[in-house]
Amino acid sequence: MATVYRPRGTRWFFNLFGASGSAWSLFDTIGHVVSFVAEVIRTVPHAIKHYRSQIMYILTDITWGRGALVVGGGTAPVLAVLGITVGGIVAVQGFAILNMLGMGPLTAVVASFANTREFAPMLAGVGFAAQAGCRMTAEIGAMRINEEIDALESLGLRSVSFVVTTRVLAGLIAVVPVYLITLILSWLSCAWVVKSVYSMPSGTYDHYFSQFVSGSDIVFSVIKVAVFLTAVIIIHCYQGFFASGGPEGVGTASGRAIRASLVAVVVLNLVMTVALWGFTSPVYFKG
């Protein structure tokens, strides 16, 4: 019977959980994910130097897709629709609650904070995961099943750099302009609903909005989206890169990826909100 190597100082772990226990499998999975992420980070200079054309191709595909509006389209149309929708929701709910207290004009204050700090970044992360993330998992999973990734490695190409790192870089390039457009649309949508539907004077709304919207909030909001997007891309690419079991395995990998990415977006949103604004979440008034 062959012996199994056990590093010095870890026998207690094997004796407690067993060589193939669930705890050991958990540590093994975590180590595998960490090594994959480290490889992606390490190959960033290599991808920028050797695969610039691939990055631009993926950038176009992520942003616009095949030119369709939703199905088969890119993230830009989807995020634009989400931005308009969330702005309208904030306007309806915010005005309904504040107007009961006679403070309907302060809906502009809610829009300047809620959209910028929380709603727009989270919807951008979720929308990207649903639209581009699942497509990445399916594409890379199909490449793995069809042995295209093995073919890349046999040609001397770094598979992680060519397949994964290029997608991370393309996503980071695309996120800033697309997200800023989404954020602006959410502001305009909220303003239109409050001014047109509830007949609030434009000057009152614009005054409160301009007093409370902050440039630092916008910068922090973009940082949040960049972190969300990076996590989503790595999660989806990881599941697709190590997919197995034929076409059914690709579907399973897509399901795992979307579940993990949605949880990651929510958890990261909480962590980054506390990290960027603190527990007190200060409010800046320009007047």
C-alpha positions as CSV (number, residue, x, y, z in Angstrom):
1,M,0.0,0.0,0.0
2,A,1.4,3.4,-1.1
3,T,2.1,6.0,1.6
4,V,0.7,9.5,1.4
5,Y,3.0,12.4,2.0
6,R,1.9,14.6,4.9
7,P,3.9,17.8,5.7
8,R,5.5,18.0,9.1
9,G,3.2,19.6,11.6
10,T,-0.1,18.7,9.8
11,R,-0.7,15.1,11.1
12,W,-3.1,16.4,13.7
13,F,-5.2,17.8,10.8
14,F,-5.3,14.5,9.0
15,N,-6.1,12.6,12.2
16,L,-8.9,15.0,13.0
17,F,-10.6,15.3,9.6
18,G,-9.2,12.5,7.6
19,A,-7.2,12.6,4.4
20,S,-10.2,13.2,2.2
21,G,-12.6,14.9,4.6
22,S,-14.8,17.9,3.8
23,A,-12.5,20.3,5.7
24,W,-9.5,19.1,3.7
25,S,-11.5,19.5,0.4
26,L,-12.4,23.0,1.5
27,F,-8.8,24.0,2.1
28,D,-7.8,22.4,-1.2
29,T,-10.5,24.3,-3.1
30,I,-9.5,27.6,-1.5
31,G,-5.8,27.0,-2.3
32,H,-6.7,26.2,-5.9
33,V,-8.8,29.4,-6.3
34,V,-6.0,31.5,-4.7
35,S,-3.4,30.1,-7.0
36,F,-5.6,30.8,-10.0
37,V,-6.2,34.4,-8.9
38,A,-2.4,34.8,-8.3
39,E,-1.7,33.5,-11.8
40,V,-4.2,36.0,-13.3
41,I,-2.5,38.9,-11.5
42,R,0.9,37.7,-12.4
43,T,0.1,37.5,-16.1
44,V,-1.3,41.0,-16.4
45,P,1.9,42.5,-17.9
46,H,2.2,39.5,-20.2
47,A,-1.3,40.0,-21.5
48,I,-0.8,43.7,-22.0
49,K,2.4,43.1,-24.0
50,H,1.4,40.2,-26.2
51,Y,-2.4,40.1,-26.4
52,R,-3.5,43.7,-27.0
53,S,-5.6,42.8,-30.0
54,Q,-7.4,40.1,-28.1
55,I,-8.1,42.6,-25.3
56,M,-9.7,45.0,-27.8
57,Y,-11.7,42.2,-29.4
58,I,-13.1,41.1,-26.0
59,L,-13.7,44.8,-25.0
60,T,-16.0,45.3,-28.0
61,D,-17.8,42.0,-27.3
62,I,-18.3,42.8,-23.6
63,T,-19.6,46.3,-24.3
64,W,-21.8,45.8,-27.4
65,G,-22.0,42.0,-28.0
66,R,-23.6,41.2,-31.3
67,G,-25.5,44.5,-31.4
68,A,-28.7,43.2,-29.9
69,L,-30.5,45.1,-27.2
70,V,-30.7,42.4,-24.5
71,V,-30.4,38.8,-25.7
72,G,-27.0,38.4,-27.4
73,G,-26.2,42.0,-26.7
74,G,-23.4,43.6,-24.6
75,T,-23.5,45.1,-21.1
76,A,-24.0,48.7,-22.2
77,P,-27.7,48.4,-23.2
78,V,-28.5,46.2,-20.2
79,L,-26.8,48.5,-17.7
80,A,-28.5,51.5,-19.4
81,V,-32.0,49.9,-18.9
82,L,-31.1,49.0,-15.3
83,G,-29.9,52.6,-14.6
84,I,-33.2,54.1,-15.8
85,T,-35.2,51.6,-13.9
86,V,-33.4,52.0,-10.5
87,G,-33.6,55.8,-10.9
88,G,-37.4,55.6,-11.3
89,I,-37.8,53.2,-8.4
90,V,-35.8,55.5,-6.1
91,A,-38.0,58.5,-7.2
92,V,-41.3,56.7,-6.6
93,Q,-40.4,55.1,-3.3
94,G,-38.3,58.1,-2.0
95,F,-41.0,60.7,-2.8
96,A,-43.8,58.5,-1.4
97,I,-42.1,58.2,2.0
98,L,-40.7,61.7,2.3
99,N,-43.8,63.4,1.1
100,M,-45.7,61.9,4.0
101,L,-43.5,64.0,6.2
102,G,-43.8,67.0,4.1
103,M,-40.2,66.6,2.8
104,G,-40.9,65.5,-0.8
105,P,-38.2,67.8,-2.3
106,L,-35.5,65.9,-0.3
107,T,-36.0,63.0,-2.8
108,A,-33.1,64.6,-4.6
109,V,-30.9,64.0,-1.6
110,V,-31.9,60.3,-1.6
111,A,-31.1,60.1,-5.3
112,S,-27.6,61.6,-4.8
113,F,-26.7,59.1,-2.1
114,A,-28.7,55.9,-2.8
115,N,-28.0,55.8,-6.5
116,T,-24.4,56.7,-6.3
117,R,-23.3,54.7,-3.3
118,E,-25.4,51.6,-3.3
119,F,-28.0,50.9,-6.0
120,A,-26.1,51.7,-9.2
121,P,-22.9,49.9,-8.2
122,M,-24.8,46.7,-7.1
123,L,-27.1,46.7,-10.2
124,A,-24.0,47.1,-12.4
125,G,-22.3,44.1,-10.8
126,V,-25.4,42.0,-11.0
127,G,-26.2,43.1,-14.6
128,F,-22.6,42.3,-15.7
129,A,-22.7,38.9,-14.1
130,A,-26.0,38.0,-15.7
131,Q,-25.2,39.4,-19.2
132,A,-21.4,39.0,-19.7
133,G,-20.4,36.7,-16.9
134,C,-22.5,33.7,-17.9
135,R,-21.4,34.1,-21.5
136,M,-17.8,34.0,-20.4
137,T,-18.4,30.8,-18.4
138,A,-20.1,29.2,-21.4
139,E,-17.4,30.3,-23.9
140,I,-14.5,29.2,-21.8
141,G,-16.2,26.0,-20.7
142,A,-16.8,25.1,-24.3
143,M,-13.2,25.8,-25.0
144,R,-12.2,23.4,-22.2
145,I,-14.6,20.7,-23.3
146,N,-13.5,20.9,-26.9
147,E,-9.8,20.9,-25.8
148,E,-9.2,24.3,-27.3
149,I,-7.4,25.4,-24.1
150,D,-5.1,22.4,-24.4
151,A,-4.4,23.3,-28.0
152,L,-3.4,26.9,-26.9
153,E,-1.0,25.5,-24.4
154,S,0.5,23.1,-27.0
155,L,1.1,26.1,-29.2
156,G,3.2,27.7,-26.5
157,L,0.5,30.3,-25.4
158,R,-0.2,31.0,-21.8
159,S,-3.8,29.8,-21.5
160,V,-4.6,31.8,-18.3
161,S,-3.1,35.0,-19.8
162,F,-4.9,34.6,-23.2
163,V,-8.2,33.4,-21.9
164,V,-8.8,34.9,-18.5
165,T,-6.4,37.9,-18.0
166,T,-7.5,39.5,-21.3
167,R,-11.1,39.3,-20.2
168,V,-10.3,40.9,-16.8
169,L,-8.4,43.8,-18.5
170,A,-11.1,44.3,-21.1
171,G,-13.8,44.4,-18.4
172,L,-11.9,47.0,-16.4
173,I,-11.4,49.2,-19.4
174,A,-15.1,49.0,-20.3
175,V,-16.5,49.5,-16.8
176,V,-15.7,53.2,-16.3
177,P,-17.5,54.8,-19.3
178,V,-20.4,52.3,-19.2
179,Y,-21.0,52.6,-15.5
180,L,-20.8,56.4,-15.6
181,I,-23.4,56.5,-18.3
182,T,-25.5,54.1,-16.2
183,L,-25.2,56.4,-13.1
184,I,-26.1,59.5,-15.1
185,L,-29.1,57.8,-16.5
186,S,-30.3,56.8,-13.0
187,W,-30.0,60.4,-11.9
188,L,-31.8,61.7,-15.0
189,S,-34.6,59.1,-14.6
190,C,-35.1,60.0,-10.9
191,A,-35.2,63.7,-11.7
192,W,-37.7,63.2,-14.6
193,V,-40.1,61.2,-12.4
194,V,-40.0,63.6,-9.5
195,K,-40.3,66.7,-11.8
196,S,-42.9,65.4,-14.3
197,V,-45.0,62.9,-12.3
198,Y,-45.0,64.7,-9.0
199,S,-44.7,68.2,-10.4
200,M,-41.8,69.3,-8.2
201,P,-40.2,72.5,-9.2
202,S,-37.0,71.9,-11.2
203,G,-35.0,74.5,-9.3
204,T,-35.8,72.9,-5.9
205,Y,-34.8,69.4,-7.0
206,D,-31.6,70.6,-8.8
207,H,-30.7,72.7,-5.7
208,Y,-30.8,69.8,-3.3
209,F,-29.2,67.4,-5.7
210,S,-26.3,69.7,-6.4
211,Q,-25.8,70.4,-2.7
212,F,-25.4,66.7,-1.7
213,V,-23.8,65.0,-4.7
214,S,-20.1,64.5,-4.1
215,G,-17.2,63.9,-6.5
216,S,-15.6,61.6,-3.9
217,D,-18.8,59.5,-3.8
218,I,-18.6,59.1,-7.6
219,V,-15.0,58.1,-7.5
220,F,-15.6,55.6,-4.7
221,S,-18.6,54.3,-6.6
222,V,-16.5,53.6,-9.7
223,I,-13.9,51.8,-7.5
224,K,-16.7,49.6,-6.1
225,V,-17.9,48.7,-9.5
226,A,-14.3,47.9,-10.7
227,V,-13.9,45.5,-7.7
228,F,-17.3,43.9,-8.3
229,L,-16.5,43.4,-12.0
230,T,-13.1,41.9,-11.3
231,A,-14.5,39.4,-8.8
232,V,-17.3,38.5,-11.2
233,I,-15.0,37.9,-14.2
234,I,-12.6,35.8,-12.2
235,I,-15.4,33.7,-10.7
236,H,-17.0,33.0,-14.1
237,C,-13.7,32.4,-15.8
238,Y,-12.6,30.1,-13.1
239,Q,-15.7,28.0,-13.4
240,G,-15.5,27.8,-17.1
241,F,-11.7,27.2,-17.2
242,F,-12.1,24.1,-15.0
243,A,-15.4,22.9,-16.4
244,S,-15.8,19.1,-17.1
245,G,-18.4,16.6,-18.0
246,G,-19.4,17.7,-21.5
247,P,-22.2,20.2,-22.3
248,E,-23.9,19.4,-19.1
249,G,-20.8,20.3,-17.2
250,V,-20.8,23.8,-18.9
251,G,-24.3,24.4,-17.7
252,T,-23.4,23.3,-14.2
253,A,-20.4,25.6,-14.2
254,S,-22.5,28.5,-15.3
255,G,-25.0,27.9,-12.5
256,R,-22.2,27.7,-9.9
257,A,-20.6,30.9,-11.3
258,I,-23.8,33.0,-11.3
259,R,-24.6,31.9,-7.7
260,A,-21.1,32.6,-6.5
261,S,-20.9,36.0,-8.3
262,L,-24.2,37.3,-6.9
263,V,-23.2,36.4,-3.4
264,A,-19.8,38.0,-3.9
265,V,-21.3,41.2,-5.2
266,V,-23.5,41.5,-2.1
267,V,-20.8,40.7,0.4
268,L,-18.2,42.9,-1.3
269,N,-20.7,45.8,-1.4
270,L,-21.1,45.6,2.4
271,V,-17.3,45.4,2.9
272,M,-16.5,48.2,0.6
273,T,-19.2,50.5,1.9
274,V,-17.8,50.2,5.3
275,A,-14.2,50.5,4.0
276,L,-14.9,53.6,1.9
277,W,-17.4,55.5,4.0
278,G,-17.1,53.9,7.4
279,F,-19.9,52.9,9.8
280,T,-21.1,56.5,10.2
281,S,-21.3,57.1,6.4
282,P,-20.7,60.9,6.6
283,V,-22.9,63.2,4.6
284,Y,-21.3,66.2,2.9
285,F,-23.3,69.4,2.5
286,K,-21.9,72.0,0.1
287,G,-24.0,74.9,1.3
